[in-house]
Amino acid sequence: MRIAVLMGGTSSERQVSLASGRGVVAGLKAGGHEVTAIDAADGHIFSEADLAALKIGVEPPRPQTGSRRALATCAPLLDAELAFIIVHGGEGEDGTLQAFLEMMDIPYTGSGMRACALTWDKEIARRMMAAEGIPVAAGFLAPTGSPVAEVERRINTEVGWPAIVKPNAQGSTIGVTKLDNADGLAAALEKAAVNGGDALIERFVPGHELTVTVFDGQVFPVTEIVADTGFYDYERKYQKGHTRYVTPAEIPADRATEAQRLTAKVFEIFGCRGVARVDFRMTPEGALYCLEINTVPGMTEMSLVPMGARALGIDYPELVDRMAKAALAGK
């Protein structure tokens, strides 16, 4: 199969996307596919040397500009039988890239434009999940420029401390702050406005950090994430030695089953396709709260989707091969 792997892009998650893309390219090539690695930002074709030099830094990079016109005239993309989307954040997850590929009549992996747009806006996603009976933590949206005193008042009355302050449209834990009290709230709100967007305030749920992958209806085993500081931030996601992963998670069987049931339901609520990952917090008493669903989850060597697949005996090349073939079959 001729596959164009779309990676990079213009968002703050560019480095993570490039690292994911390098793994996907290698995995697809191992499966015998004809693969071209393309920067979704401007249509640049990555050489083998380019791919070998990619790495994730300790801090996320600044977003960069791109050219959709250059991508629209990229010959290897136009000639591809399938576009494998591994662009995290921004245009890769908000439905923009999906809409572009649909207009170009190029099949692609993952969820469609509507599902991506709905899930990328965390507040909209929270409301939709809550309406369907999915438990979510108490929270509210703080539009850009909200007075700090008003946000503090609402946290005191609606959420409580500790609280999480994060961008309403962002991934990879970029711009996220955990606060035990109002000290630092102004800085946290500024940090959350990473791209000029709104902030989402949520109650911090103590206990276990869990995640579950679903692939076209097949729900993977639950993974527990144990960060050395107790908070799974950007550095602990992408720098080795800070985090321990347990798959299957060592939690009561009924809680694992419930997390898997909720994952399948969330996938269905948004009409997702392909691979997605649903993140949870579970209290010491076993109450589950859904944090979000990721429609283009990470595929680096440290990412959670490949971990879940390995627990089912699916290695990385087989996983990406199955993702490509399922997308081309329209699943």
Secondary structure, 3 states (H helix, E strand, C coil): CEEEEEECCCCCCHHHHHHHHHHHHHHHHHCCCEEEEEECCCCCECCHHHHHCCCCCCCCCCCCCCCHHHHHCCHHHHCCCEEEECCCCHHHCCCHHHHHHHHCCCCECCCCHHHHHHHHCHHHHHHHHHHCCCCCCCEEEECCCCCHHHHHHHHHHHHCCCEEEEECCCCCCCCCEEECCCCCHHHHHHHHCCCCCCEEEEECCCCEEEEEEEECCEECCCEEEEECCCCCCHHHHHCCCCEEEECCCCCCHHHHHHHHHHHHHHHHHCCCCCEEEEEEEECCCCCEEEEEEECCCCCCCCCHHHHHHHCCCCCHHHHHHHHHHHHHCCC
